[in-house]
Amino acid sequence: MVTRADIGVIGGSGFYSLLDDAEEIELATPYGPPSDVVTVGRIGSRSVAFIPRHGRDHRFPPHRIPYRANLWALRSLGVGQVLAPSAVGSLQADYGPGTMVIPDQLVDRTSGRVQTYYDIDGAVHVSFADPYCPSGRAVAVRTAGAGNWQTVDGGTLVVIEGPRFSTRAESQWFAGNGWSIVGMTGFPEAVLARELALCYTSLCLVTDHDAGVEAGQGVTHDEVLEFFAQNVTRMRTLVAETVEALPEERTCPCGAALDGLKLPFDLP
């Protein structure tokens, strides 16, 4: 069995398993346990570690997910590249349910979430101008296109605090700023990955139009989960194919994110 991994996958709502014939590993971190046991196995020739972001029983709401523990656990297993599939709402009328958006930008509208590992013994300022791995994004876009997804290359994910959905006015405000999709879990996950010098790529499946985009009562949690469940097999296939297509050698800037910075503690 595999006890280390090169690639990590963090599954979102409705995406609670990925690997067959996998080893389950219970990990402790300085930030508590991760969302669930980590399963480690293989997809083709690649070694992969999987964590269900909300736990396999969806016990963690977005604002209670142990984000720091999850990313730390993955790095402690040797992970260098992370794929993060998630369910999102669309802020654009032409991005309907079933669209696969691979964002290149992020706006944080959360509050109160711990968003750094470096909150003691000195500040560490990482660059976050481009939140996502350019190499991982390119692979995900190509793979989704080859799989006949309606694929959007780029766009802005706005992350709200949750667990409530947006008001109609908030949704219209987000759309008016030109932002593309809205979710609840893409931050602080992305910045924590950067603080560990990990590649991070978000694969965002549109499950609905957000409240301000179309008339109606607005989406419900059950509707999101139902749509994702209808597409989860296809989503697993996309993730697996993206894993196999990721480069074995990292030549992107992500691995150098901490170069020249003095860290207050050793990383795993």
C-alpha positions, 0 to 999 in steps of 0.5 A, a space after each residue: 500500500 502507498 503511505 505517501 502521496 504526490 497529489 492531494 484531492 480535497 472533495 467538496 459537497 457530495 464528493 466524499 470518496 475517490 479511491 478504490 483499494 485505498 489505505 486509511 490513515 489517521 493523522 494528527 496535526 498541530 491544528 487538530 485532526 483533518 476533516 476525516 481519515 485520509 485515504 491514500 492510493 493510486 490513480 494510474 501511476 500517480 499516488 494520491 491522498 484524498 480528504 472529504 472537505 466536509 467529512 464523509 458524513 458532511 458534519 463540518 459546515 463551511 465555516 467550521 472546516 479544519 482547513 489548516 489541518 487538512 492542508 498540513 496533513 496533505 503536505 505531511 504525506 508528501 503532497 505537492 499538488 492539490 486539486 479542489 473540486 467544489 460545488 458553486 453557484 453561477 453569477 453569470 446567466 450564460 454559466 448554467 448548471 453543469 458548467 465547469 469553471 476553472 477560476 484564475 482569481 478569488 475574492 474573499 468575503 468570509 469573516 472570522 476564519 483563520 487564514 494563516 499558519 504564521 500567526 505567532 513568532 513573526 509575520 510571513 507575507 506570501 504573494 497571493 496575486 495569482 491564487 491558483 497554480 498556472 500549471 494545474 489550471 492549464 491541465 484542468 482546462 484541457 482535461 475538462 474540454 476533452 471530456 466535453 464539459 462546458 468549460 470556462 477558462 478563468 474567472 473570479 470565485 467569490 467566497 462567502 462566509 456561509 452557511 447561508 446562501 447570498 441575498 438577492 442584493 448580494 448576488 447582484 452586487 457580486 455579478 455587477 463586479 464582474 465576478 463569475 461564481 460564488 462558493 463557501 469553501 475556496 478560502 482560506 483553503 487556497 491561501 493556506 496551500 500557498 503558505 505551504 508552497 503547494 500547487 492548488 487548482 480549483 475545479 468548480 462545478 456550477 450547480 445553480 444560478 445564484 439568487 440575483 441571476 434569475 427570478 425565483 425563490 433561490 437555491 436550496 441546500 438539497 437542490 445543490 446536493 441533488 445536482 452534484 449527486 447526479 454528476 459526481 461520477 462524471 466529476 470523479 472521472 474528471 478529477 482522475 484524468 486531471 490527476 494523471 495529466 498533472 506534470 510529475 515535475 513542478 516547474 510553476 512558481 508555487 513551489 518557490 512561494 516561501 523562498 527567501 522568507 524566514 519561517 517561525 517553524 519547520 514545515 512537514 
